[in-house]
């Protein structure tokens, strides 16, 4: 981890001015940067929990924060500034406000589709209306749900999700796979039916080997609803990062963890795996900018930021 951070600092201090400017968020308008480097921007949310409106202006800690209108405005602004963007969600889309109780998740999925999400996963609360209730909302989604370690055979979700998705952005190949948490003990058995939970580390190794070694992806991302870290002996994003070889980034959920910057973990290859999570209720939008060498499509460096979503509207 220390060596990786040192390499990143050395890179930013080196003579590669165009790439360094890119990594720090400057426009890629230098000839050097355009010719030699590609920037990929990952935007992400987790545990939004049906928070459609901003928190009320009641003097509480989160007053005025969150809300889909400010989030959409921010995402559109970033899209106007950046060329290559992936927008991802790490689960628990449902449950938390009367919108879910009244509309059953239809509004949440429609809004995510309108905002242009590229992929999401199912969190444990996405089973709160039963697996049939989730399937009922799928026609409103124009993005895939990725769950590599949920076996949906003999359930209404059979054939309606996939383990991974591959995206191509300006010559950069990105493989994204999803991992869900153990449902037993968190969700009533009648709500998830015959869904089978598969070992997340085993499935992660299978997915990352396929995406990196077989499909030759330049970046491998895991959308995880396992939770950031636990005191007890339980699979978490940190454990997952330590147990894998080719996963570059884990975008997490479930534990509502606010990270001011991605956690850097040394993986089985001795390389850096980033773990990030941005709280809950759509209060924050996570952002990680990766810089790739065009010549070799090799990840060179990254820069991260947390975008706080606040209500700037008069309603």
PyMOL commands that set and color helices and strands:
alter all, ss='L'
color gray80, all
select helices_A, chain A and resi 2-13+17-23+31-36+68-81+98-103+106-115+124-127+130-140+189-192+200-214+237-243
alter helices_A, ss='H'
color red, helices_A
select strands_A, chain A and resi 37-45+85-89+119-120+144-145+150-151+164-169+172-179+196-197+219-224+249-251+263-266+272-276+284-293+298-308
alter strands_A, ss='S'
color yellow, strands_A
deselect
rebuild
show_as cartoon
